[in-house]
Amino acid sequence: MKKISKVSLVVTSLVTAFVLAGCREMKTVNSIAQVGDDPYLYVMENHFRYDLDDVIENDIDSNKKLLVYVTEKISRGLMEADTASLYMESDFGCTSFQVRKKDGDGCWYGRNYDFFKDPTMVVINRPENGYASISTCDLMQLGMGLDQLPTTLKNKVRCLAGVYAPMDGINEKGLCTSIMALPRQAGHQDTGKHKVGTSIIMRLWLDRCATVDEAVELLAQYDICHDIEAGSGYHYMVADANGDCAIIEFDKDDEWKTIVLRKPAGSNYFHVTNHLLNPKHVTAEPDPTVGNPNSKSWWRYDTVNVYLTENEGTLTLEGAQEGLDLVRWVDLLLPDGETEDTQWSNVYDQTEIVLYLRNWNSYDKTYRFTL
């Protein structure tokens, strides 16, 4: 008699569980596809039902807890989450800005995600009780590297957690958001409210908010808790289709209280990199206590500021891409010997709801994603 391996039994049982669940998970898994000829860029259209309120009730405040939660929910306990390859320290650098369109009404939202060489996934999401959105996910945040691409059933199932882990995105109302790291500043609010993790707050914004005002109001309902094991804290940018924009920071010297910086009235642009900008902590010179000198955060901030000022905060799509090009990395050497690259460079059209993505410093090719 031919022996059936344990792996085969798990896969068969998993498929059966998906079928019994109404095929929504399997439909999502089957949607995962490589984009063009880029072996490290994938797209996924989400069809399965997820419950953000249940995530909130479970106080999920780390990537490990998130991956375990999602794996158990999706696989009905048939698979265990493999968290061994999750990064334990995050020292990545990013750049985000909002500018006015030069050739039409509305705004562009630009974003460089600078990290290690990891696979990228674009997630198209249309929740039943929320706004549709396009977001970008770093699959290494889900424990997947270049040697664990979403080409097997197990890895594709793991990708379903990407719905909960956007690094940047836009929803159907034109609200954009992105995250920037602040090394050794893992904010952990503790006021008795339900705890919401690093990327979950971004999914909440994309699903439930149309404006910056709504995003700030939602933020106040929860305790924001960054992944302590990752070794980094974060700040966020949120911008809406009306041209309003805010940077969300947390006071490292006062119980991580939320600080909201709004775009100055009359300004056409607002931008952020990887150091604190609130008046209490901002510095003109690199300071490791308030940001990330290793990724040249201050230089990137000043470079973008000069570029946007010279252009009066109004750019074409190509101009927005050029602004990101000025501060991207190719094999930036970090003090620990690791190298950092611009994993993706995104420009979001906040009026037409389009993502223009360039992956892994391949700036001669732009991929276009819509809802």
C-alpha positions as CSV (number, residue, x, y, z in Angstrom):
1,M,0.0,0.0,0.0
2,K,1.3,3.4,-0.9
3,K,2.0,5.6,2.1
4,I,0.5,9.1,2.2
5,S,2.8,11.7,3.8
6,K,1.7,13.9,6.7
7,V,2.2,16.9,4.4
8,S,-0.2,15.5,1.8
9,L,-2.8,14.8,4.5
10,V,-2.5,18.4,5.8
11,V,-2.9,19.8,2.4
12,T,-5.8,17.6,1.6
13,S,-7.5,18.5,4.9
14,L,-6.8,22.1,4.3
15,V,-8.4,22.1,0.9
16,T,-11.4,20.2,2.4
17,A,-11.7,22.9,5.1
18,F,-11.7,25.6,2.4
19,V,-14.4,23.8,0.4
20,L,-16.6,23.5,3.5
21,A,-16.1,27.2,4.2
22,G,-17.7,28.1,0.9
23,C,-14.5,28.4,-1.1
24,R,-13.8,32.0,-0.2
25,E,-10.4,31.2,1.1
26,M,-9.6,28.9,-1.8
27,K,-10.8,31.6,-4.2
28,T,-8.4,34.0,-2.6
29,V,-5.5,31.5,-2.7
30,N,-6.2,30.8,-6.3
31,S,-6.1,34.5,-7.1
32,I,-2.4,34.8,-6.1
33,A,-0.3,35.4,-9.1
34,Q,3.1,36.6,-10.2
35,V,2.9,40.1,-11.8
36,G,4.5,40.3,-15.2
37,D,8.0,38.9,-15.4
38,D,9.0,40.0,-11.9
39,P,9.6,36.8,-9.9
40,Y,9.3,38.8,-6.6
41,L,6.1,40.7,-7.2
42,Y,2.7,39.1,-6.6
43,V,-0.9,40.2,-6.5
44,M,-3.8,38.8,-4.4
45,E,-7.5,39.5,-4.6
46,N,-9.1,38.9,-1.2
47,H,-12.5,37.2,-1.1
48,F,-12.5,35.7,2.4
49,R,-14.5,37.3,5.3
50,Y,-12.4,38.7,8.1
51,D,-13.5,40.3,11.3
52,L,-11.5,43.3,12.5
53,D,-13.6,43.6,15.6
54,D,-12.5,40.0,16.6
55,V,-8.9,41.0,16.0
56,I,-9.3,44.0,18.2
57,E,-11.0,41.9,20.9
58,N,-8.0,39.6,20.9
59,D,-5.6,42.5,21.5
60,I,-3.2,41.3,18.7
61,D,-0.1,43.6,19.1
62,S,2.7,41.7,17.3
63,N,3.5,40.1,13.9
64,K,3.8,36.7,15.6
65,K,0.4,36.9,17.3
66,L,-1.1,38.1,14.0
67,L,0.4,35.2,12.0
68,V,-0.7,32.7,14.5
69,Y,-4.2,34.2,14.7
70,V,-4.7,34.3,10.9
71,T,-3.2,30.8,10.4
72,E,-5.5,29.2,13.0
73,K,-8.6,31.1,11.7
74,I,-8.0,30.3,8.0
75,S,-6.8,26.8,8.3
76,R,-9.3,25.8,11.0
77,G,-6.4,24.6,13.2
78,L,-5.0,22.3,10.5
79,M,-1.8,24.3,10.1
80,E,0.7,25.9,12.6
81,A,2.1,29.3,12.0
82,D,5.8,29.3,11.2
83,T,7.2,32.4,12.8
84,A,10.8,31.4,12.9
85,S,11.9,33.6,10.0
86,L,10.2,36.8,11.1
87,Y,12.5,39.7,11.5
88,M,13.3,40.4,15.1
89,E,14.8,43.8,14.4
90,S,13.6,46.4,11.9
91,D,15.9,49.3,11.0
92,F,14.3,50.1,7.6
93,G,13.9,53.6,6.2
94,C,11.0,55.0,4.2
95,T,9.9,58.2,2.6
96,S,6.3,59.5,2.1
97,F,4.7,62.6,0.8
98,Q,1.5,64.1,-0.5
99,V,1.6,66.7,-3.3
100,R,-0.9,68.5,-5.5
101,K,-1.3,67.3,-9.1
102,K,0.2,69.7,-11.6
103,D,-1.9,68.4,-14.5
104,G,-5.3,68.0,-12.9
105,D,-7.3,68.2,-9.7
106,G,-6.4,66.1,-6.7
107,C,-3.2,64.8,-5.1
108,W,-0.5,62.3,-5.6
109,Y,0.7,60.2,-2.6
110,G,4.3,59.1,-3.0
111,R,6.0,56.4,-1.0
112,N,9.4,54.6,-0.9
113,Y,9.6,51.4,1.2
114,D,13.3,50.8,1.9
115,F,14.2,47.5,3.5
116,F,15.9,44.2,2.6
117,K,15.4,42.2,-0.6
118,D,12.0,40.6,0.1
119,P,9.1,39.6,-2.0
120,T,6.3,42.1,-2.5
121,M,2.6,41.5,-2.7
122,V,-0.2,43.9,-3.8
123,V,-3.5,43.1,-2.0
124,I,-6.8,44.1,-3.6
125,N,-9.5,44.0,-0.9
126,R,-13.2,44.5,-1.1
127,P,-14.7,43.9,2.4
128,E,-18.4,43.5,2.8
129,N,-18.7,46.1,5.5
130,G,-15.9,48.6,4.5
131,Y,-14.2,50.5,1.8
132,A,-12.4,48.6,-1.0
133,S,-8.7,49.2,-1.1
134,I,-5.3,48.5,-2.7
135,S,-2.4,47.9,-0.4
136,T,1.2,46.7,-0.5
137,C,2.6,44.1,1.8
138,D,6.2,43.0,2.5
139,L,6.0,39.2,2.6
140,M,9.0,39.0,4.9
141,Q,6.7,40.5,7.6
142,L,4.7,37.3,7.2
143,G,7.8,35.1,7.5
144,M,8.5,34.6,3.8
145,G,11.7,35.4,2.0
146,L,13.2,35.0,-1.5
147,D,13.4,31.2,-0.8
148,Q,9.8,31.0,0.3
149,L,7.7,32.5,-2.5
150,P,3.9,32.1,-2.7
151,T,4.1,29.2,-5.1
152,T,3.0,26.4,-2.7
153,L,-0.4,26.0,-1.0
154,K,1.1,26.5,2.5
155,N,2.8,29.7,1.5
156,K,-0.2,31.0,-0.3
157,V,-2.3,30.4,2.8
158,R,0.2,32.4,4.8
159,C,-0.3,35.2,2.3
160,L,-3.9,35.7,3.5
161,A,-2.4,37.4,6.6
162,G,-1.3,40.2,4.2
163,V,-4.8,41.6,4.4
164,Y,-4.0,42.5,8.0
165,A,-0.4,43.8,7.3
166,P,-0.4,46.7,4.8
167,M,2.7,48.8,4.7
168,D,1.0,51.4,2.6
169,G,-2.3,51.7,0.7
170,I,-5.3,53.6,-0.7
171,N,-9.0,53.0,-0.3
172,E,-11.9,53.8,-2.7
173,K,-12.4,57.2,-1.0
174,G,-8.8,58.2,-1.8
175,L,-7.5,57.9,1.8
176,C,-3.8,56.9,1.8
177,T,-1.6,55.7,4.6
178,S,1.9,54.5,5.1
179,I,4.3,53.6,7.9
180,M,7.8,54.7,8.7
181,A,10.1,53.0,11.2
182,L,11.7,54.7,14.3
183,P,14.4,52.4,15.7
184,R,14.3,51.5,19.4
185,Q,11.0,53.4,19.9
186,A,8.4,50.6,20.2
187,G,5.5,52.6,21.4
188,H,3.1,50.7,23.7
189,Q,0.1,52.7,24.9
190,D,-1.6,51.3,28.0
191,T,-4.8,53.2,28.9
192,G,-7.1,50.3,29.3
193,K,-8.5,50.3,25.8
194,H,-8.2,47.4,23.4
195,K,-4.7,47.1,21.9
196,V,-4.2,47.4,18.2
197,G,-1.0,46.3,16.5
198,T,1.4,48.1,14.2
199,S,-0.3,47.3,10.9
200,I,-3.9,46.6,12.1
201,I,-4.5,50.4,12.6
202,M,-3.6,50.9,9.0
203,R,-6.1,48.2,7.9
204,L,-8.7,49.9,10.1
205,W,-8.0,53.3,8.4
206,L,-8.3,51.8,5.0
207,D,-11.5,49.9,5.7
208,R,-13.3,52.5,7.8
209,C,-12.1,56.0,7.1
210,A,-12.6,58.4,4.2
211,T,-10.9,61.5,5.7
212,V,-8.0,62.4,7.9
213,D,-10.4,63.6,10.5
214,E,-12.1,60.2,10.6
215,A,-8.7,58.5,10.9
216,V,-7.7,60.6,13.8
217,E,-11.0,60.0,15.5
218,L,-10.7,56.3,15.0
219,L,-7.1,56.3,16.4
220,A,-8.3,57.6,19.7
221,Q,-10.5,54.6,20.3
222,Y,-7.6,52.2,20.8
223,D,-4.2,51.7,22.4
224,I,-1.6,51.6,19.6
225,C,1.0,49.0,20.4
226,H,4.1,48.5,18.2
227,D,5.8,45.1,18.0
228,I,8.3,45.2,20.9
229,E,10.1,42.1,19.5
230,A,10.7,43.9,16.2
231,G,12.9,46.5,18.1
232,S,11.3,49.5,16.3
233,G,8.5,52.0,16.8
234,Y,6.8,53.7,14.0
235,H,5.0,56.8,12.9
236,Y,2.4,57.1,10.2
237,M,1.2,59.4,7.4
238,V,-2.5,59.6,6.6
239,A,-3.8,61.7,3.7
240,D,-7.2,62.1,2.1
241,A,-8.5,63.0,-1.4
242,N,-9.4,66.6,-0.2
243,G,-5.7,67.3,0.3
244,D,-5.7,67.0,4.1
245,C,-2.7,65.2,5.5
246,A,-1.3,64.3,8.9
247,I,1.6,62.6,10.5
248,I,0.8,60.5,13.5
249,E,3.5,60.2,16.2
250,F,3.8,58.9,19.8
251,D,5.5,60.7,22.6
252,K,8.4,58.5,23.8
253,D,8.8,60.7,26.9
254,D,5.2,60.8,28.0
255,E,3.5,57.3,28.0
256,W,3.4,57.2,24.2
257,K,0.6,59.7,24.0
258,T,-0.5,60.3,20.4
259,I,0.8,63.5,18.7
260,V,-1.0,64.6,15.5
261,L,0.9,66.9,13.1
262,R,-1.4,68.5,10.4
263,K,-0.3,69.8,7.1
264,P,0.0,73.6,7.4
265,A,-2.9,75.5,5.9
266,G,-2.2,76.7,2.4
267,S,0.6,74.2,1.8
268,N,0.6,72.0,-1.3
269,Y,2.7,69.3,0.3
270,F,3.7,67.4,3.4
271,H,6.4,64.8,3.8
272,V,8.0,62.5,6.3
273,T,11.0,60.1,6.6
274,N,12.3,58.2,9.6
275,H,12.7,60.7,12.4
276,L,10.3,62.5,14.7
277,L,8.9,65.8,13.5
278,N,6.8,67.0,16.4
279,P,8.1,70.2,18.0
280,K,9.0,68.4,21.2
281,H,11.5,66.1,19.6
282,V,12.4,67.4,16.1
283,T,16.1,68.0,15.5
284,A,17.9,69.6,12.5
285,E,20.9,67.2,12.8
286,P,20.9,63.4,12.8
287,D,20.1,62.1,16.3
288,P,19.7,58.4,17.0
289,T,17.4,59.1,20.0
290,V,14.7,60.5,17.7
291,G,15.2,58.7,14.4
292,N,17.3,56.6,12.1
293,P,20.6,58.1,11.0
294,N,21.7,54.8,9.4
295,S,19.2,55.2,6.6
296,K,20.1,58.9,6.2
297,S,16.7,60.0,7.3
298,W,17.6,63.7,7.7
299,W,19.3,63.8,4.3
300,R,16.3,62.2,2.6
301,Y,13.9,64.6,4.4
302,D,15.9,67.7,3.3
303,T,16.4,66.4,-0.2
304,V,12.6,65.8,-0.7
305,N,11.9,69.2,0.9
306,V,14.1,71.0,-1.5
307,Y,12.6,69.2,-4.5
308,L,9.0,69.8,-3.4
309,T,9.7,73.4,-2.6
310,E,11.3,74.0,-6.0
311,N,8.2,72.6,-7.6
312,E,5.8,74.5,-5.3
313,G,4.4,71.2,-4.2
314,T,2.7,70.4,-7.5
315,L,3.9,67.5,-9.6
316,T,3.0,65.3,-12.5
317,L,3.0,61.5,-12.0
318,E,6.5,61.4,-13.6
319,G,7.5,64.3,-11.3
320,A,6.3,62.4,-8.2
321,Q,8.2,59.3,-9.3
322,E,11.3,61.5,-9.8
323,G,11.0,62.8,-6.3
324,L,11.1,59.2,-5.0
325,D,14.0,58.4,-7.3
326,L,16.1,61.1,-5.6
327,V,16.1,59.3,-2.3
328,R,15.9,55.6,-3.2
329,W,18.7,53.1,-2.2
330,V,20.6,50.5,-4.1
331,D,22.7,48.4,-1.6
332,L,23.0,51.0,1.1
333,L,25.5,49.5,3.6
334,L,24.3,49.5,7.2
335,P,26.6,49.4,10.3
336,D,25.8,45.8,10.9
337,G,27.0,44.8,7.4
338,E,23.5,44.3,6.0
339,T,22.4,46.2,2.9
340,E,19.2,48.1,2.4
341,D,17.4,48.6,-0.9
342,T,14.2,50.4,-2.0
343,Q,11.9,47.4,-2.1
344,W,9.1,49.3,-3.8
345,S,8.4,52.8,-4.9
346,N,4.7,53.7,-5.1
347,V,2.7,56.7,-6.3
348,Y,-1.0,56.6,-5.5
349,D,-3.5,58.7,-7.5
350,Q,-5.9,59.8,-4.8
351,T,-8.6,60.9,-7.3
352,E,-8.6,58.0,-9.8
353,I,-7.7,55.4,-7.1
354,V,-4.7,54.0,-9.0
355,L,-1.4,52.5,-7.7
356,Y,1.7,53.0,-9.9
357,L,4.3,50.6,-8.5
358,R,8.0,50.1,-9.3
359,N,9.5,47.1,-7.6
360,W,13.0,46.5,-6.4
361,N,14.7,49.5,-8.0
362,S,13.4,48.4,-11.5
363,Y,12.6,52.0,-12.3
364,D,12.2,51.3,-16.0
365,K,9.0,49.5,-15.5
366,T,5.8,50.8,-13.8
367,Y,3.0,48.4,-12.8
368,R,-0.5,49.8,-12.6
369,F,-3.2,48.5,-10.2
370,T,-6.8,49.6,-9.9
371,L,-9.9,48.5,-8.1
